[in-house]
Amino acid sequence: MISNVMTTGINGFQNAQRGMQDAAGRIARAGTTEAPREGAVPDAAPGAEARRAEDSLAGSIVDLKVNQRNAEASVEVVRAADEMVGTLLDERA
C-alpha cells in the first residue's frame, strides 16, 4: 500500500519534470526562426489557430507553472508516504 503511494508520487514527479522540460524548451524557442519540426501541420490546416495559441509564450509559461505545482504536490505525496513508513516502524518497535 505505502509502496504504491510512494511509486505514485515518484511517477507524478517524473511526469511533472518532463512537462517542465517541454515547457522550458518551448519558452526557449519562442520568437526564434527555428525550422518547423518534421510532420508539423501547415498553418492553413483546420485548428492551426488554436495550436498557435497553445504554443504561445504565455501558454508555455502557464504550463511550466502548472508542472511546477504538480511536482511540488508529488513531493508532498512522497513525503507523506515516508512519514507513514516512519510511523509504522515506530509503532512496531
Backbone bond lengths (Angstrom), bond angles and torsions (degrees), N, CA, C in turn:
res aa  C-N    CA-C-N  psi(-1)  N-CA   C-N-CA  omega(-1)  CA-C   N-CA-C  phi
1 M - - - 1.444 - - 1.530 110.75 -
2 I 1.331 116.59 -54.93 1.461 119.87 -178.22 1.524 110.72 -66.72
3 S 1.344 116.47 -35.80 1.461 118.48 179.01 1.525 110.38 -65.71
4 N 1.344 117.00 -32.51 1.466 119.67 176.15 1.521 111.11 -65.82
5 V 1.319 116.12 -39.85 1.465 120.68 178.11 1.526 109.80 -65.04
6 M 1.326 115.91 -43.89 1.466 120.57 178.95 1.533 109.98 -61.39
7 T 1.330 116.79 -45.23 1.465 121.26 179.71 1.528 111.12 -62.46
8 T 1.324 116.57 -40.80 1.463 120.35 177.91 1.527 110.80 -61.98
9 G 1.322 116.77 -43.28 1.459 120.25 178.29 1.518 112.65 -63.52
10 I 1.323 116.11 -42.39 1.472 120.50 179.82 1.524 110.35 -66.01
11 N 1.338 116.60 -44.13 1.468 119.85 178.61 1.523 111.09 -62.76
12 G 1.334 116.52 -40.56 1.457 120.39 177.43 1.513 111.97 -61.55
13 F 1.330 116.05 -40.93 1.464 119.96 178.19 1.525 111.06 -64.78
14 Q 1.318 117.07 -43.84 1.464 120.76 179.95 1.528 111.13 -63.51
15 N 1.333 117.58 -40.69 1.465 120.27 177.15 1.521 111.03 -63.74
16 A 1.322 116.54 -41.44 1.464 120.42 178.19 1.523 110.69 -64.25
17 Q 1.325 116.69 -39.25 1.456 120.47 178.74 1.528 110.90 -62.13
18 R 1.332 116.25 -44.60 1.474 119.61 177.45 1.522 110.73 -62.20
19 G 1.343 116.52 -40.65 1.461 120.14 178.37 1.522 112.36 -63.42
20 M 1.335 116.35 -39.75 1.467 119.76 177.90 1.523 111.11 -66.36
21 Q 1.324 116.83 -39.82 1.459 119.93 178.29 1.529 110.80 -63.54
22 D 1.324 117.01 -41.90 1.460 121.15 178.76 1.526 110.73 -63.66
23 A 1.336 116.69 -47.47 1.461 120.69 179.80 1.524 111.08 -63.04
24 A 1.323 117.29 -41.53 1.465 120.80 179.24 1.522 110.49 -63.27
25 G 1.318 116.80 -38.64 1.468 120.32 177.18 1.518 111.46 -63.50
26 R 1.339 116.45 -41.94 1.467 119.70 178.24 1.525 110.83 -66.16
27 I 1.338 117.00 -37.50 1.463 119.95 177.40 1.524 109.90 -64.67
28 A 1.327 117.05 -42.74 1.466 120.84 -179.28 1.529 111.33 -64.44
29 R 1.338 116.73 -33.18 1.471 120.00 -179.16 1.519 113.27 -85.61
30 A 1.325 118.27 -10.19 1.468 121.56 -177.04 1.522 110.18 -59.23
31 G 1.301 115.39 131.36 1.457 120.69 177.36 1.514 114.64 79.38
32 T 1.315 117.91 4.83 1.457 119.70 178.26 1.523 109.43 -92.17
33 T 1.288 115.59 170.85 1.462 120.84 177.64 1.515 109.99 -103.58
34 E 1.328 115.39 32.52 1.452 120.61 179.96 1.524 109.95 -57.60
35 A 1.330 115.59 138.34 1.463 120.31 179.01 1.527 109.44 -63.52
36 P 1.335 116.88 143.92 1.465 119.09 178.51 1.521 111.12 -60.50
37 R 1.321 115.63 146.92 1.458 120.33 177.96 1.517 109.89 -66.37
38 E 1.325 114.74 152.21 1.455 120.34 177.47 1.518 109.02 -60.21
39 G 1.318 116.37 133.96 1.451 120.74 179.79 1.517 112.95 85.59
40 A 1.342 117.60 5.53 1.459 120.16 179.67 1.521 109.37 -67.27
41 V 1.306 116.20 147.08 1.457 121.54 -178.85 1.519 108.65 -82.16
42 P 1.342 118.21 132.68 1.463 120.04 178.61 1.524 111.47 -63.69
43 D 1.340 116.26 157.34 1.457 121.20 -177.25 1.517 113.39 -60.49
44 A 1.317 118.70 -26.57 1.455 121.90 -177.09 1.533 112.50 -78.03
45 A 1.307 117.57 -6.96 1.460 121.05 -177.83 1.526 110.40 -69.50
46 P 1.343 117.12 151.15 1.469 119.66 177.23 1.529 110.42 -59.99
47 G 1.311 116.36 136.70 1.459 120.91 178.64 1.516 113.74 83.39
48 A 1.334 118.58 3.83 1.467 120.96 -177.77 1.521 110.71 -61.75
49 E 1.322 116.51 -35.72 1.463 121.29 179.90 1.530 110.30 -61.96
50 A 1.316 117.12 -42.53 1.466 121.23 179.41 1.513 110.94 -66.54
51 R 1.336 117.06 -39.50 1.466 119.91 178.93 1.519 110.73 -64.73
52 R 1.323 117.34 -39.17 1.467 119.92 178.17 1.525 109.95 -63.26
53 A 1.325 117.15 -39.84 1.464 120.30 179.94 1.524 110.30 -64.52
54 E 1.350 116.92 -39.76 1.456 120.54 179.34 1.522 111.16 -66.16
55 D 1.316 116.81 -32.22 1.453 120.96 -177.80 1.526 112.62 -89.30
56 S 1.309 116.68 6.62 1.460 119.38 -178.36 1.526 110.60 -67.14
57 L 1.297 114.26 161.85 1.457 120.49 179.15 1.530 111.04 -60.09
58 A 1.313 116.63 -44.50 1.468 119.65 -179.64 1.531 111.07 -61.76
59 G 1.320 116.65 -42.62 1.459 120.22 178.50 1.515 112.01 -62.49
60 S 1.314 116.06 -38.18 1.466 120.44 178.96 1.521 111.62 -67.41
61 I 1.318 116.12 -37.33 1.461 119.93 178.04 1.530 110.08 -67.14
62 V 1.318 116.48 -40.86 1.466 120.19 177.06 1.528 109.50 -62.62
63 D 1.328 117.06 -44.99 1.467 120.68 177.74 1.526 111.03 -57.68
64 L 1.321 116.41 -41.39 1.458 120.82 179.70 1.531 110.58 -61.37
65 K 1.331 117.31 -45.85 1.465 120.95 -179.75 1.530 111.54 -67.68
66 V 1.329 117.35 -39.01 1.471 120.13 178.72 1.523 109.61 -62.57
67 N 1.317 116.43 -44.48 1.464 119.59 179.30 1.518 111.64 -67.68
68 Q 1.327 117.78 -32.26 1.458 120.52 174.98 1.521 110.10 -62.50
69 R 1.321 116.93 -45.35 1.468 120.78 178.65 1.526 110.82 -64.54
70 N 1.335 117.01 -38.47 1.471 119.99 176.75 1.527 110.82 -61.60
71 A 1.332 116.07 -40.87 1.465 120.01 178.94 1.529 110.07 -64.48
72 E 1.325 116.98 -43.58 1.458 120.56 179.13 1.531 110.98 -61.93
73 A 1.325 117.19 -41.31 1.463 120.60 178.87 1.524 110.51 -65.23
74 S 1.315 116.69 -40.01 1.465 120.44 179.65 1.520 111.25 -65.82
75 V 1.318 116.98 -37.15 1.467 120.76 176.26 1.522 109.57 -62.30
76 E 1.319 117.58 -39.51 1.462 120.77 178.42 1.529 111.32 -65.61
77 V 1.334 117.04 -35.42 1.468 120.40 176.75 1.526 109.48 -63.88
78 V 1.327 116.81 -45.46 1.467 120.58 179.01 1.529 109.91 -63.16
79 R 1.318 116.63 -42.78 1.471 120.81 179.60 1.534 110.75 -61.49
80 A 1.325 117.03 -42.61 1.462 120.28 179.30 1.526 111.14 -64.85
81 A 1.332 117.23 -41.00 1.468 120.54 178.06 1.522 110.26 -63.79
82 D 1.329 116.75 -39.99 1.457 121.02 178.43 1.536 110.63 -62.78
83 E 1.326 116.26 -42.68 1.461 120.04 178.22 1.527 111.58 -64.65
84 M 1.353 116.26 -37.39 1.467 118.93 177.66 1.524 110.88 -63.61
85 V 1.326 116.61 -41.00 1.465 119.81 177.85 1.523 109.66 -62.49
86 G 1.319 116.78 -44.71 1.462 120.71 179.18 1.524 111.72 -60.63
87 T 1.314 116.74 -43.28 1.459 120.80 178.96 1.523 111.06 -63.81
88 L 1.321 116.61 -42.81 1.477 119.86 179.19 1.527 110.88 -63.77
89 L 1.314 116.24 -41.04 1.472 119.24 178.52 1.518 110.79 -65.31
90 D 1.321 117.84 -39.19 1.461 121.01 178.21 1.531 110.72 -64.60
91 E 1.315 116.94 -37.79 1.467 120.64 179.22 1.518 111.82 -68.51
92 R 1.314 116.22 -35.75 1.467 120.56 -179.03 1.524 111.54 -74.52
93 A 1.306 117.39 -25.62 1.474 121.09 -175.92 1.501 112.98 -77.26
